[in-house]
């Protein structure tokens, strides 16, 4: 599974840079890869990501907020313990 996540993250990363910059791109790409793999392995009964309209609603509701805005926690430094 780590190989799939790393491969997907390396594909997502370059596409995310223009939205969030370089600082958090690897973390966001890994997170997004994990979400996609999760929905692939265990499809939701609440959202059909194969339906473009449903996928757009899902992305707007859950994915885009994770990108953050200036001043959000995404753009501040995080200390790992």
N, C-alpha and C positions, 0 to 999 in steps of 0.2 A: 504493500500500500504506500509506503513512503516514496517509492519510485514514481508512482502515478501522481501523487501530490506534487512532488518536485518538478516533474515534467509539465504538469498543468500550470503550476505557478510560473515556470519559465516562459510559458506561452502567454499567460495573462499579464505578466509584469510589464512588458513593453507597451501594451495597450492601455495600461492604467497610469503610466507616468504623466501623461498630459492632463489627467484629472487630479492627481494628488501629489505630483512631484516625485523626486527620487527618495526622499527621506523614509517614507513608510511603504514604499511600493512592494517590497518583498513580503512584508507582513500581510498587506492587503491581498496580494496575489495568492499567498498560501491560504488565507482565510476563505477567499472566494473559491479556490480549488476544492477545499474541504466541503463547502456547501454544495457545490456542483456534484461531487462524488457522492455525498450523502443522498441527495435527491435521485441520483442515478441508481444507487444500490437499493434504496428504500423509497420508492415514489410516494408522494403525498396523496392522501385522499382529499385534501383541501385545495390543492392547486395543481393544475396540469401544465407543467413547464413546456410541454410539446405544443401547447396552444399559444401562439404569439401574443394575443391580447392578455391572456392570463399571466404569461411570463412578464410582460411590461408592467402590469399592476404589481406583481411580486417584487420586481426590481425597484420600482418607485417606492414601494412601501418599506422594504427591508434592506435592500442592497445599497441604494444611494445614500440613505442616512448614515450608513457605516463609513462612507467616505469622509464625512465631517465637513466642517466649514472653518474658516479662520477663527481661532479662539476656542475651537472644540477640543475635546480630549484627544482626538486623533492627531491634532497638530501640536500637542504639548508633549514634552518628554515623559517617558514612563520609566520608573525604576523597577527593575526585576529583583526580587529578593531571592 
